[in-house]
């Protein structure tokens, strides 16, 4: 079984690495290989059968299945119950509202879902989204703010933690505070329609083991961060622990089950 991530390994994914490390997949008879994405997005990789399961963002899946050439994939699980991402700017800059986004520079990853969200929140604020200058992020994260750009889209339990540890103060506006429609499940797990229709037992086995991994992560966030660190040793362990502790309350937030 191959799982393709949406991004480089991070604390959103820890439950799956825990399931590998603790043998939960093996108990289900599965040999799971978790891989990082390439230039091809995870939805396409799963749709073509090159990976069994994928991690993606709800807004990207919506576009993938609702477009003119819909991909034959569906969501099978939510990794986080609510949208824990939002827009950030340097503290006190005044760019913490779409009312002030005209004429400033936003650095992002250039996705169509991202573009749709930016457009929607600016129009809702009565502003012209064409007046927001958009560039591709340079990969420096919070260090780009106030230099290469004024505004970015951050994940609270990852990017914001890194900024805090780097001594940079931010103003953070959660997406769900801008529009209740932006409070969607994200990230999510996907499978192809072919796998869903023809091998449901594989999916059930994979999700049983994955659930164990995430429940372990919820109950033991610092230990789980240590497991993730084994697979991604370049990260600062203290940052991983801080991030995982935040997410421990998010994976099942408002839900009695994973």
FENHU-V840983 format. One record per residue. N is the residue number from 0. RES is the residue in one letter. SS is DSSP state (H for helix, E for strand, C for the rest). PHI is phi in radians with two decimals (999 if undefined). BURIAL is 1 if it has 16 or more other ideal C-beta (glycine too) atoms within 10 Angstrom, else 0. Layout:
n: (N | N)
res: (RES | RES)
ss: (SS | SS)
phi: (PHI | PHI)
burial: (BURIAL | BURIAL)
//
This chain:
n: (0 | 1 | 2 | 3 | 4 | 5 | 6 | 7 | 8 | 9 | 10 | 11 | 12 | 13 | 14 | 15 | 16 | 17 | 18 | 19 | 20 | 21 | 22 | 23 | 24 | 25 | 26 | 27 | 28 | 29 | 30 | 31 | 32 | 33 | 34 | 35 | 36 | 37 | 38 | 39 | 40 | 41 | 42 | 43 | 44 | 45 | 46 | 47 | 48 | 49 | 50 | 51 | 52 | 53 | 54 | 55 | 56 | 57 | 58 | 59 | 60 | 61 | 62 | 63 | 64 | 65 | 66 | 67 | 68 | 69 | 70 | 71 | 72 | 73 | 74 | 75 | 76 | 77 | 78 | 79 | 80 | 81 | 82 | 83 | 84 | 85 | 86 | 87 | 88 | 89 | 90 | 91 | 92 | 93 | 94 | 95 | 96 | 97 | 98 | 99 | 100 | 101 | 102 | 103 | 104 | 105 | 106 | 107 | 108 | 109 | 110 | 111 | 112 | 113 | 114 | 115 | 116 | 117 | 118 | 119 | 120 | 121 | 122 | 123 | 124 | 125 | 126 | 127 | 128 | 129 | 130 | 131 | 132 | 133 | 134 | 135 | 136 | 137 | 138 | 139 | 140 | 141 | 142 | 143 | 144 | 145 | 146 | 147 | 148 | 149 | 150 | 151 | 152 | 153 | 154 | 155 | 156 | 157 | 158 | 159 | 160 | 161 | 162 | 163 | 164 | 165 | 166 | 167 | 168 | 169 | 170 | 171 | 172 | 173 | 174 | 175 | 176 | 177 | 178 | 179 | 180 | 181 | 182 | 183 | 184 | 185 | 186 | 187 | 188 | 189 | 190 | 191 | 192 | 193 | 194 | 195 | 196 | 197 | 198 | 199 | 200 | 201 | 202 | 203 | 204 | 205 | 206 | 207 | 208 | 209 | 210 | 211 | 212 | 213 | 214 | 215 | 216 | 217 | 218 | 219 | 220 | 221 | 222 | 223 | 224 | 225 | 226 | 227 | 228 | 229 | 230 | 231 | 232 | 233 | 234 | 235 | 236 | 237 | 238 | 239 | 240 | 241 | 242 | 243 | 244 | 245 | 246 | 247 | 248 | 249 | 250 | 251 | 252 | 253 | 254 | 255 | 256 | 257)
res: (X | X | X | X | X | X | X | X | X | X | X | X | X | X | X | X | X | X | X | X | X | X | X | X | X | X | X | X | X | X | X | X | X | X | X | X | X | X | X | X | X | X | X | X | X | X | X | X | X | X | X | X | X | X | X | X | X | X | X | X | X | X | X | X | X | X | X | X | X | X | X | X | X | X | X | X | X | X | X | X | X | X | X | X | X | X | X | X | X | X | X | X | X | X | X | X | X | X | X | X | X | X | X | X | X | X | X | X | X | X | X | X | X | X | X | X | X | X | X | X | X | X | X | X | X | X | X | X | X | X | X | X | X | X | X | X | X | X | X | X | X | X | X | X | X | X | X | X | X | X | X | X | X | X | X | X | X | X | X | X | X | X | X | X | X | X | X | X | X | X | X | X | X | X | X | X | X | X | X | X | X | X | X | X | X | X | X | X | X | X | X | X | X | X | X | X | X | X | X | X | X | X | X | X | X | X | X | X | X | X | X | X | X | X | X | X | X | X | X | X | X | X | X | X | X | X | X | X | X | X | X | X | X | X | X | X | X | X | X | X | X | X | X | X | X | X | X | X | X | X | X | X | X | X | X | X | X | X)
ss: (C | E | E | E | C | C | C | C | C | C | C | C | C | H | H | H | H | H | H | H | H | C | C | H | H | H | H | C | C | C | C | C | E | E | E | C | C | C | C | C | C | H | H | H | H | H | H | C | C | C | C | C | E | E | E | E | C | H | H | H | H | H | H | H | H | H | C | C | C | C | C | C | E | E | E | E | E | E | C | C | C | C | C | C | E | E | E | E | E | E | C | C | C | C | C | C | C | H | H | H | C | C | C | C | E | E | E | E | C | C | C | H | H | H | H | H | H | H | H | H | H | H | H | H | C | C | C | C | H | H | H | C | E | E | E | E | C | C | C | C | H | H | H | H | E | C | C | C | E | C | E | E | E | E | E | C | C | C | H | H | H | H | H | H | H | C | C | C | C | E | E | E | E | E | H | H | H | H | C | H | H | H | C | C | C | C | C | E | E | E | E | E | H | H | H | H | H | H | C | H | H | H | H | H | H | H | H | H | H | H | H | H | H | H | H | H | H | H | H | C | H | H | H | H | H | H | H | H | H | H | H | C | C | C | C | C | H | H | H | H | H | H | H | H | H | H | H | H | C | C | C | C | C | C | C | C | C | C)
phi: (999 | -1.98 | -2.01 | -1.76 | -1.37 | -1.47 | -2.79 | -1.10 | -0.95 | -2.63 | -1.23 | -1.15 | -1.71 | -0.97 | -0.98 | -1.28 | -1.19 | -1.11 | -1.11 | -1.21 | -1.10 | -1.54 | 1.40 | -1.18 | -1.19 | -1.05 | -1.07 | -1.60 | 1.37 | -1.95 | -1.89 | -1.73 | -2.02 | -1.73 | -2.12 | -1.51 | -1.23 | -1.91 | -1.24 | -1.60 | -1.18 | -1.07 | -1.08 | -1.17 | -1.08 | -1.21 | -1.08 | -1.53 | 1.47 | -1.35 | -2.42 | -1.32 | -2.31 | -2.45 | -1.87 | -2.60 | -1.80 | -0.99 | -1.14 | -1.27 | -1.14 | -0.99 | -1.17 | -1.17 | -1.74 | -1.91 | -1.41 | -1.18 | -2.14 | -1.09 | -1.42 | -1.43 | -2.37 | -2.51 | -1.32 | -2.11 | -2.89 | -1.83 | -1.37 | -2.30 | -1.27 | -2.27 | -1.25 | -1.83 | -2.05 | -3.01 | -1.72 | -2.25 | -2.56 | -1.11 | -1.01 | 1.45 | -1.31 | 1.56 | -1.68 | -1.54 | -2.58 | -1.04 | -1.07 | -1.99 | -1.59 | -1.16 | 1.50 | -1.85 | -1.93 | -1.88 | -1.93 | -2.49 | -1.86 | 1.38 | -1.44 | -1.22 | -1.16 | -1.04 | -1.05 | -1.14 | -1.17 | -1.01 | -1.09 | -1.12 | -1.26 | -1.27 | -1.08 | -1.08 | -1.46 | 1.38 | -2.01 | -1.61 | -1.13 | -1.21 | -1.63 | -1.61 | -1.36 | -1.95 | -2.29 | -1.42 | -1.06 | -1.53 | 1.53 | -1.56 | 1.11 | -1.05 | -1.17 | -1.39 | -1.12 | 1.45 | -2.13 | -1.43 | -2.74 | -1.94 | -2.46 | -2.49 | -1.86 | -2.01 | -1.69 | -0.94 | -1.50 | -2.24 | -1.12 | -1.19 | -1.14 | -1.08 | -1.11 | -1.06 | -1.19 | -1.52 | 1.36 | -1.82 | -1.57 | -2.12 | -1.75 | -2.07 | -2.06 | -1.05 | -0.95 | -1.21 | -1.41 | -1.42 | -2.84 | -1.06 | -1.21 | -1.56 | -1.63 | -1.84 | -1.06 | -3.00 | -1.36 | -2.32 | -1.75 | -2.21 | -2.52 | -1.31 | -1.01 | -1.08 | -1.16 | -1.08 | -1.36 | -1.92 | -2.47 | -1.08 | -1.17 | -1.10 | -1.12 | -1.07 | -1.12 | -1.08 | -1.27 | -1.05 | -1.21 | -1.12 | -1.02 | -1.03 | -1.12 | -1.30 | -1.17 | -1.09 | -1.12 | -1.10 | -1.42 | -2.35 | -1.05 | -1.26 | -1.12 | -1.12 | -1.07 | -1.12 | -1.15 | -1.01 | -1.08 | -1.10 | -1.53 | -2.36 | -1.22 | -1.30 | -1.36 | -1.24 | -1.10 | -1.13 | -1.12 | -1.08 | -1.15 | -1.08 | -1.10 | -1.16 | -1.13 | -1.13 | -1.26 | -0.97 | -1.55 | -1.79 | -1.02 | -2.10 | -0.90 | 1.34 | -2.20 | -1.37 | -2.26 | -1.36)
burial: (1 | 0 | 1 | 1 | 1 | 1 | 1 | 0 | 1 | 1 | 1 | 1 | 1 | 1 | 1 | 1 | 1 | 1 | 1 | 1 | 1 | 1 | 0 | 1 | 1 | 0 | 0 | 1 | 0 | 1 | 0 | 1 | 0 | 1 | 0 | 0 | 1 | 0 | 0 | 0 | 1 | 1 | 1 | 0 | 1 | 1 | 1 | 0 | 0 | 1 | 1 | 1 | 1 | 1 | 1 | 1 | 1 | 1 | 1 | 1 | 1 | 0 | 1 | 1 | 1 | 0 | 0 | 0 | 0 | 0 | 1 | 1 | 1 | 1 | 1 | 1 | 1 | 1 | 1 | 1 | 1 | 1 | 1 | 1 | 1 | 1 | 1 | 1 | 1 | 1 | 0 | 0 | 1 | 0 | 1 | 1 | 0 | 1 | 0 | 1 | 1 | 0 | 0 | 1 | 1 | 1 | 1 | 1 | 0 | 0 | 0 | 0 | 1 | 1 | 0 | 0 | 1 | 1 | 0 | 1 | 1 | 1 | 0 | 0 | 0 | 0 | 1 | 0 | 1 | 0 | 0 | 1 | 0 | 1 | 0 | 0 | 1 | 0 | 0 | 0 | 1 | 1 | 0 | 1 | 1 | 0 | 0 | 0 | 1 | 1 | 1 | 1 | 1 | 1 | 1 | 1 | 1 | 1 | 1 | 1 | 1 | 1 | 1 | 0 | 0 | 0 | 0 | 1 | 0 | 1 | 1 | 1 | 1 | 0 | 1 | 1 | 0 | 1 | 0 | 0 | 0 | 1 | 1 | 1 | 1 | 1 | 1 | 1 | 1 | 1 | 1 | 1 | 0 | 0 | 1 | 1 | 0 | 0 | 0 | 0 | 0 | 1 | 1 | 0 | 1 | 1 | 1 | 0 | 1 | 1 | 1 | 1 | 1 | 1 | 1 | 1 | 1 | 1 | 0 | 0 | 1 | 0 | 0 | 1 | 1 | 1 | 1 | 1 | 1 | 0 | 0 | 1 | 0 | 0 | 1 | 0 | 0 | 0 | 1 | 1 | 1 | 1 | 1 | 1 | 1 | 1 | 1 | 1 | 0 | 1 | 1 | 1 | 0 | 0 | 0 | 0 | 0 | 1)
//
